[in-house]
Amino acid sequence: MLAALAAVPLADEWLGSRWSPAALGLTHLITLGYLGQVMVGSLLQMLPVVIGAPVPGAILVAGIGHAGLTLGGLLLAVGLWQAVPWLIQAALALLAVALGVFLAAAAVSLVRARAANVVLQPMRQAWLALLVTVGLGLYLGGGLAGAWPLIELQALTQLHAAWGLLGWVLILVAGVAYHVVPMLQLTPPYPQGLMRWLTWLLLAALVLHALALLLPAAAATAMEWAAWLLAGASTAWYAVATLQIQRRRRRKLPDVTLQFWRFAMSALLACVGLAPFALAGPEAWRDGLQVLLGIVFLLGFAVSVVAGMLYKIVPFLAWFHLQAQTQARAGTIPNMKDFMPEPLALRHLRLHVVGVLLLLPAPFLPAPLSVPGLLLLAASGWVQWRNLRRARRLFGQYGGRLV
Amino acid sequence: MPQISALLAQDHNACDELFAEAENRVADKAWPDAASRFAEFRAAMARHFSAEEDTLFPAFEARTGMSGGPTQVMRAEHAQMRELMEQMQAAIERQNDSAFLGLSETLLMLMRQHNMKEEQILYPMTDRTLGGDAGLIEQLDETLHAKA
């Protein structure tokens, strides 16, 4: 996260087009370095609790995943940005091992799952989407590094991004939300129909989009539009439903996680509104609109959701493990708010929101005008880093051990 | 006759409701009201724990022979919750809302992930092993809805 944001001010070419090397590099820093890390880590934690099936060798898988994603993500970003084949190859090898081990371990858990509940199907679907994303990513990356000839570069890159963002990220976030949104704010549950169908619709849209590749041009365009329409409608359904149940929450306290989520859902709705223009808007604006769509989805939606969740998960696990390890009485160890004081988390939220908003017009303006937004985002990354460090330090001070 | 899982999951919701009421009152610093709401919540939790620890778990352990497994983990988490609620009581007596809210945030997370484990894993197991025991279900129902 920090690396991504610190790198941004250096690269003004990225705003020009989403196909630019800098944009590709930055995107992978955010998706692998930040989102991927947190999502893989939380899944290792959540699978046993939510679906009742432990992940074999979870600690080892976490170690390999963390190292592989960190180093692999960094090398891939630099490799793509500077077009250095050997860097890309090394990165792909690391990422293939890290994500391959995770996919295999998660598969064992997902197959063994005993609890029949609303989260199981989305998790399985997200698993599939990650598999497709990684497969396509390896193929594309290998091709760019010169290992084999690439066909259909643009179309397959599109597919890689769609399965990664709408498949892995959105399906997983939606599935996890079925549990955590009611859990954290004591909201009513999501509507049954939504939990039953939403992620299937997203998956169907992705499959339609992929099948369009096999069709002749005219039919393919129609099919792609159908896929985007389906994906847009499902996404909007999910965002609106989330905002609605959050409005009906029984817990009325101010809550940073809630605010991160509301911002994220608004960003998701904005994506639905933007997408048609990014796909078929005026030629002169299209590149900028596509970059904008990427900013809103990645920074506005995905990063916000993850950041909001971290502010619940990290202090809770810190408390939970500290208590279990030290057998301390509740009053003698820090509680969740001690681990993560509201004002510190709020500072991060404010920097993040203002930073993203300032960045919105950036793709259409001269590059220097993107600097204030980028600096704020870098600051927000720094504040988040410090907040998390602080929780970890406190955990250590009271005798907690990291396994 | 309601199933074991339906009965206990319903009671989880009722407890959540009381929790939210108490927490909202503390946030408003409406102390006398907060104290009585919190007492209500705590009593409901005590009934729920008692139904599980004194009736359901022993019956489950006797039927399956699993005494060191899931029920053991659930008992340990009950102890953690009791401990937190005791600290929350002290915070109410000191009228210290920020201490209370830090503890209540912790309790909520602990409680919800605990409930999830019970509702997803343990209760369905008890439905399968003890679901036909009408006497047991009646006894649970009585404990949960006993007048304080």
Interface residues (C-beta under 8 A of the other chain):
Chain A: V49 V50 I51 G52 R114 A115 N117 H179 M183 L184 L186 R250 R251 K252 L253 K312 P315 F316 W319 F320 Q323 R329 A330 G331 N335 M336 K337 D338
Chain B: D16 E17 F19 A20 E23 N24 A27 Q80 E83 L84 E86 Q87 A90 S98 A99 L101 G102 L103 E105 T106 L108 M109 L110 R112 Q113 M116 K117 Q120 I121 P124
